[in-house]
Amino acid sequence: MNLTVKGKHLDVGDALRSYVREQLTALTEKYFSNPIDATVLFSHEAHFYRADISVHVGRGILLQASADATDIYPAFEAAAEKTGKRLRRYKRRLRDHHMSEMRVEESPARQYVIDPEPALDDDEDIGAEPVIIAEMDTTIETMSVAEAVMRMDLAELPAILFRSGAHGGLNMIYRRPDGHVGWVDPKGLNSV
């Protein structure tokens, strides 16, 4: 597994790097024999340390977890515990998905990231359109609604756009403010 350990405004020492490598390798190899890569980012905000873990366990499967604590090691341990819990919860489905061949259709799609608080000059209008700060090509994968919900939970994403395995149309799932999952299956867009 290719592991990257970084610090944001923080020096990550060799002892922490080796501890993270040992713990994360043991955790991921418990469920997958060959995870692709992992990134651990440590940051320090006020009096809290934050550990963000991102693990690619298979093609198209990203698992993310984060935790805060007053010390850097407990922050990592809490994030690693969340990662382990999610891997344990979804182990069977992930293994079945990892063993089977994925159905990925190359659908041209653009993904935009919008800066929530763009810097304004004095003479700019406050009611101006949001600024697009990133654009990239991506593929829209074909999957079931249950698999899309699993991937949304694993990656801690607010929403996922996917092609339905049942009828081939575009669908979207999203996390509602009450914690439940919403599913959008537009009627007019599903004839491809």
Summary of the structure (lengths in Angstrom):
residues: 192
radius of gyration: 19.3
end to end distance: 38.7
largest distance: 57.0
contacts: 515
relative contact order: 0.11
helix: 29%
strand: 39%
